Amino acid sequence: QVQLVESGGGLVQGGGSLRLSCAASGIIFGDSTMGWYRQVPGKQRELVATVTSGGSTNYADSVKGRFTVSRDNAQNTVYLQMNSLEPGDTAVYYCNLHISAWNYWGKGTLVTVSS
């Protein structure tokens, strides 16, 4: 059974930093594309960043230059380093694992940025 467990969310002041982690189990992690998405109430879930099995990354325009996605295949973990946080970054952040035709999601971790 595939499990994705996020951690690292919390309350931070604007301009601060947080690092999210997502630990995967039950799947061959190294062959997957990993991603972070976020969602606020009443809005669609949106892409934040992805990293492929080969290490190529992709970012939403709104987080470019502030967020960095990385992965540690030995630890089956993907990270999201978030710097210069803004109140607009407040959301529930979800970890995603995509492999072949399958998508798996974590339960999410709340990030709240105060002004």
N, C-alpha and C positions, 0 to 999 in steps of 0.2 A: 504494500500500500504506500502510495506516494504521500509524503508529508512535507509541508513547507512551514517553517515556524519563524516568524519575524520577531525582532526585538530591537530596542534602542529608541523607541519613540518617547515623547515626553513634552514638557513645556519648556520653551526657551524664549528669551527676549529677541526682538528683532536685531539682526546683525550677528547673532550667535551661530553656533554650529551644533550639529547632531550627526551621529553615525548610525545608520540602520544596518542590521544584519539579517540574513535569511539563511537558515540552515535547512538543507534538503536531505531527505532520506527516502529509501525505497526505490531509487531509480539511478540509472547511470548518468550521473550529474554532468560529466565531462562532455557529453554529446549534445547537450541542451543549450538553447538560448535562454538566458535569464533576464528578467526585467523587473522594473519597479513602476507601478502605476499608483495613481492617487485619486481620491474621490471625496467630494464634499457633498453634504445633503442637498438633494434636488438637482444635482448635476451628474453628467455621465462620467464614468471612470476614464481617466486620461493617462496617456503614456508619459512617463517621466524620463526613463532611460532604459536602454537594453545593452547587454553584452553577449556576444556570440561565443560559441565554443572556442573559436580561434582568437578571441580577445577584441574583436571589433566592437566599437561602442557607437551608440546613437542617443541623442538627447533631444528633449523638447526645447524649443527656442527659449522658453521662459526660464529654463534652468541652466542653459549653457554658460560656462564660465564660473558657475557657482557650485554645481553638483558634480560628483565624480562617481561613476559606477565601476566596480571591480569584482573579480571573482577569485576564489582560491579553490581550485579543483581538488586539491588534496584534502581540504576540510569540507568539501561539498557546501560551500558557503558563498553567497554573493553579498556585497556591501554597497551602501549608498552613503557617501560622504557628502553632507549638505553644509555648505558654508554661506555666509552672508544671508541668512534666512530672513524672509520677509513675511508679514502677516498673511499675504496671499498664498503662502506655501502651506498654510494650515489645512490639513486634510487627514484622512485615513490613508496610509500608504500600504499597498499590497505588493507582495512578492509574486512573481509569475515565472513559471517554468514551461517552456515550449519545446517539445521534442516530437518529431514526425508530425502526426496530425493531432497531437494531444496538447492540451493546455491544463495546467494545474495552478491553483491559487492558494496563497496563505490566507489566514483569517484577518490580517491587517494589524497595523499598529498606528496609534493616533499621534500625530505631530501637531502641536499647537504653538504658534508663534505670536507672542504678544507685541503690541506696538509701544 
